[in-house]
């Protein structure tokens, strides 16, 4: 099959053709770039394989396109990368690999195109199209990858047991491609993953979380988690999530399966936002329910305090899974802690004070919190869902009014600790913090505005009530 018409979608390849011909290097575009050509998926990442030195080819291409000083060489891996316009081009010489049982790091040596295709993870990623002028556009497809693309099937080019034993990360990649490309995993490939699931333990957590994040970022991430669960991978890589699975019935009263509820919430969020960390908040919002489940003959099953305990679990989960521990963790933790607050407001008469406090505590995450709360309504009772969503509409209108009036989003208290110490002659102490907290509470309750003169008068009133002059003298 000749695919020269497909190559026209990547005009950068014509520059590579000219250089490859001059160097007399047999050269191919391979892997995901070819797959995406057939699927008509946009991509700017292109892998180039040559029979020879990929680094030499990369340097020559870079010089030809005026980027001679912008070649990034990975000498230990025999690869080089060029960023040209909005294209990311990676060059490597064809190679063959062999693996030890206790490692996913292969022994690599120079090889043929056939060797290189044999080491690929899936048939759909083992496609190659020649770039040399005498064979421009010729497709090399030894494992019927094009046919698998048509059938929308993911399977390995070699025996799947060997593929996954050699590199267990490919098991997660199979799930990721199935979700991203809306394809099915072939039965023998599926079975082989189940048989080798325990091998995922030799893969670094950084590589695991890289694949997991791509699954979470997919249009329907729940499908990836269903597959991970069915393939026996999820209990190994995310046991806290699996702990949500299952229902229980006591005295005729049951609770819903919080695992499947969580995945529905995740999908609901995915329909409204591409924010990866909001999706993580959806995954973790009920994570503490197994730890807080109680049964009461009257109330039935309860999960009191699961939002607070879940928020306390977030840092350890992030640390264990090698997720970023700075702003992203704090953002997810805040949403987990607050995810019941808007729901409670939707069930009762909304007061300005309750709304004011929620706006303050949610800060810049307020809109995302409301998206999460709307996604959390997964009842099969349509009238109940409609009623909740209408109540949320009222809560959001109230929020807008209060925010416009009080400007509380991420507000800074006008009275500082220095002001308090100077006013009463106090030294740094817990008392200063208590006074600041009392002023903040007064603002949130609507007793005073966050304006200096009004807040300062309130401070003086607090000082008089506590006889702070006497306390300062005693200090």
N, C-alpha and C positions, 0 to 999 in steps of 0.2 A: 504493500500500500504506500502511495506517495502522499505526503501531507504538506506539500509546499504551500498550499493555500492557507493552512493553519498558521504556518510560521510568519505570515504577513502581520499577524496580530502582535508579534514581538519584533518591531523594527530593529531593535538593538542587535538581533541575531545576525543581521547582514554584516555588521562591523566585525563580528566574531568570525564569520565565514571568510572574509578577506584575509584576516590575520592567520587563521588556521591553514588556509591554502598556502600562504607565504612560508609558514613554518613547516608545511607538509605534515601536519598533525591530524590524524583521524579524530574528528571531534563531533560530539553529540550533545543535544539538549536532552536532559533525562528527568525522570522522577515526577514530582508534583507539578512542575511547570508543564510537562506534556499532558499529564492527567487533566489539568485545569483547562488546557486548550480544547480537549475533547468535550469537557463538561461545560465549556463556555463560561467558566468562572474567572472573574478578574484576579490577577495576581501580579505582583511586581518582584517576586523572588524567583530567580531562575538558576538552576544547577546545570553546570557544563562539565562533561566528562571528556577527556581526551586520552588517546593511547600514547602516553608519554608524560611529560611534566606539566601538571596543571598550573603550577606556580609560574613556569616560563610562559605559558600561554596567557595567563592573567596579566603579567607585566607587559607583554607585547600588546594586548588589547588596550590596556590602560594608556599606554603611550600613543596608540593610534587615535584614541578618543580624547586626548589632552588631559588625562588624569594620572600621568606617570608617577606623581608623588602621593597618590591616594590609594595605593594597593596595600591592603592589610594581609600580611602573610602569616600563616600558622604552620611554621616549618615542621613541627613535630607530627602534624597530621597530613602534611603534604598538600595543603589547601591554601587558596588565596581568595580574597573577596574584594570586589570593587563596588562602590556606590556611585552610579552614573545617572545623572538626572534623577528620576524617581525609581530607577531599577536597582535591585540588589542582586549582583551577579557573583556566584560562587563557583570556583574552578577547582577541579581535582583530577588527578590522573586515575585511570581505571585501576581497580585493585581487587584483590580477593582477600577474604578474611577467614580466620579460624578462631574458635573460642575455647577457653578453659571452663570447666563446669562451675567453678566458684566465682566467676567474674563475667560481666557483660562487656568488658574491654577486650576487643579482639586483637589478635596478632595480624598485622596487615603487611601485605607485599604487593608489588606491581602485578597487574593482571591484564586480561583481555576485557573487551566489552561484555562478553558472555559471563566472565567471572564477576564483573561489576553488577550485572543484572541478577545473577544468582544470589548476591548478598542482600538484595533489596527486601523490604519487609512484606510487601503485598504485590500481587500481580499488577494492580492498577498504578503502582509506583515504580514498576520495572520497565516502563515504556521508554524508548529512546528514538530520537529522530536525528538523522545525520545532517550536519551543517556544511560539509564540504561541497564544493561546487559540482563535482562529478556525480554526487549522490544526494544533492540538496532535497530535503523533504522525505527521504526514504525512512519508513517506519521499521524499527526492529522490535518485534513483540513476541518473544519466544514462549511466553506463558499465557497467551490469549487475554491480555489485560484489557484490550479494547472490548472484547466480548463480555468480560466481567463488568466493565463500565455500563454496557448496554443492559445487562441483566441486573445491575445495581447490587453486585455481590462482592464482598471483601473476602479474599482468601490468599494464602501464602504461595509464593512461587515454588518453594520446596515443601517437603513434608512439614506440616505445621508443628509437629512435636519438636523437630530440629530447630525450626525458626524461633519458637518461643523458649526453648531450652537455651539456645545461644544467647538471645537477648530478650529477657522477660518484659522489658519496657514495651515491646511490640504488642503485648496483650492490651495495654492501655491505649496504644495508638489505634488498635483495631476498633476499640469502642469509640474513640474520638472521631475517627473517620466515618464510622457508621452513623454517628450523630450529625456531624458536620455535613456529610454528603447525602444523608438520608438513604443509606444503603443497609443491606442485611449482611450479617456475618455468616459465611458458609457453614453448614452443619459440622464438617470435620474440623474446621478451624475453631468453631465454637467449643466442641468437645475437647480439643487440645488445650484451649485456654483453661477450661475447668480443671483438666488434669495437671496443669503446670502452674496453677494460681499461686501456690506457695513460693514459687521462684521469684515472685515480685519482691520478696524481702531482700534480695541482693541489690536492688535498684536504689539509688540515692533518693532521699526524700525530695530534693530539689527537682529531680527529673519527674518524679511522680506528681508533684504539685503543678509542674508545668503542663502536663497532660490534663490533669483534673481541672485546672482553670480554663483550659480550652473547651472542655466538656461543659462546664458551667456557663461559658460564654455563648454556647450554641443556641439557636432559635428555640429548640425544645429540649432543655437540659435534662428533664426528668427521664427521657428515654435512655440517656447515658447512664444514669444511676440505676435504672431498672436492669440494664445490661450488666453493669458492674456487680449488682446483687446476684443476678442469675448465674454469673460466671464465677462466683465465689471470691471475687477480688475485693469487694467493698468491705467485708468484715476485716480484711487485712489492712487496707489503706485508710479506712474511716469507720472504726468500730463504734464511735459515739453516735454516728448517724444510724447505724444498723440497730442500735439499742432501742430506737424509737419504734421498731417494727413489732407488730402484733397487737391483738386486742385481748381483753379479759372481761368475763361476765361473772358477776356476783349478785346473788339474790335477784336475778332477772335484769340487772342494770349493767350496761356495757359502756365502754369508751371507744372512740374512733381509733383507727390505726394511725398513729402520729407520723409514721414513716411516709405513708402514701399521702397524708395531708400535707406534710412538708414539701414533698415533690410537686404537689399541685400548687402550693403557694409559690414555689420557685418558678414554675411555668407561668403563673399569673404575673409575677414580677417581670419575667422575660418578655412578656407581651407589651410592657409599658416602658421598660428601661434596659439599656445595654450596660448599665453601671455594674461592673463585676462585683464590687463590694456590697452593693445593695442586694445582689443575688446571694452573696455569702451570708448577709444578714437574714435573708429568707431561709437559707439552709439551717441556720443556727437559732432561729427565733424560738423554737420549742425544744432545744437540745437538752434542757434539764428536766423535761417532763418525766423520764424514767426515775429520776432521783427524788421527785416531789410527789409522786402518785400516792394518793391515799384513798381509802374507801370509807364512806359514811353511809349508814343505812338510809338516812333521809336525803342527803345531798347527792349521793352516788359517788362516782369517782371525781376527785379534785386534784388539782395540780398547783395549789397555792404557792406563790413565790417562785414559780419556775422562771419568770422573767428576770428576777434578781439573781438567782443562782445561775441561770444561763449566762448572764452578763459576766459573772465571776469565772465561768468556765472558758470564756472566749480567749483570754490571753494564753492559757495553757494549750488550747487547741491550735492557736496560731503558732505558738512556739514549737509544738510537736510537729506541725505540718510544714514548718519553714515558710510561713507566710510573713509578710512585712509587719514588724511590730510597732511601727510608729503611727502615723495618722490613720491609716486604713484600719488598723486593729481598734483604735479608739472609736472610730466612726461605727464599725460593726457592733462593738460592745454597747454603744449608746442606743442604737436602734433596737438591739435585743432587749435592753433594759426598759425601753419606753414603749415597746410594741403593743402593750395592752392599754396604755393610757388613752389614746383616741377612741378605742373601742368602748372603754368605760364612759367616756364623755358622750358617746353616741347613744348610750343606754339611759342617760339621765338628763335632767335639765342642765344646760350648759351655763355655768357662771363665768363672769369675766375673770375672776380670780383663778379658776381652774385652767382656763384658756391661756391666761397670762403666764402661768407657771409652766405650761407645756411648751409655749413658744420659747420661753427662756431656756428651758432644759434641752430642747431639741436643737435650738440654734440654727446653724446653716443646714442641718439635716432634716428640717421640718417637712419639706415637700416629699423627700424620700421616705420619711416615716409614714406619711399618709398613703403613699403608694403601697408600702408594705402592709399597712393595716387593711387597705381595700383588698389586696391580694389574699389576705388571711381569711377572708369570708368565703369559705368553701362548702357551705351547707348545700345539700341537695334540695332543700326547701326554697324554691325560687322566690316566694313571697317574703321569706325571712331575709334572704340576700338583698332583695330590693329595698326592704325597710331599713336595713343597716346602711346601705349605700346612700339612701336619702338622708338618713341621720348624719352620715359623714359630710354630705353636702352642706348641711346646716352648721356643723362644727367648723368646716373650712370657711364658710361665710363669716362666722363669728371671729375666727382667727384673723381674717383679713381686716375686719373692723378694729379689733383690739390692736393689731400690729400697726395699722395706720395711725391710731390714736396715741399709742404708747411707745412705738419704735423700740420694741423689746428684743428684736433678733440680735443675739450676741451683744447685748448692751453691756456697757462698762459702768459700774456704780460710780456716781459722781463724788462720793465721799471715800477717800482713800485711807489706808492705815496711817499714813503720815499725818493726815488732817486730824484724825482721832487722837493720835499721840500728842500732837502740838496743842490741840484744844484743851486737853485735860492734864497735860504734863505727864503722860504715861510712858513707861518703857515698853519695848516689844514684849508681848505676852499673849496668852490665849484670850484674855479679856478684850483685846483689840479685835481679834477675829470674831468674837461673840457679838461685838457691837456692829461690825460690818455685816454680819449675818442677819442681825435684827433689822438693820436698815434695808437690806435686800428683801427680806420677807415682807416688810411693810410696803415696799414698791410692788412686789408681786401680788400682794393681797389688795392692792389698790388704795391703801390708806394714804399714801403720799405719791407724788410724781418723782421721777428720777431727775430732778432739777436741783441745783445746788442750794438755793436759799431754803426751799421747803425741806430738803433732806437734812440740811444743817440744823434747822430748828428742831427737827425730830431727834437728831443726835443730842442736842442740848437737853431735850426733854428726857432722853434715856440717861444722860449723865446725871441729871438732877435726881431722877428716881433711884439711881444706884449709888448716889453720893460719891461720885468719882473723884471729887476734889480731896475727900478724906483718904481715898485709896491711893491717890497720887502722892499725897503727903507721906503716907506710910511707906511708899516705895523708896 
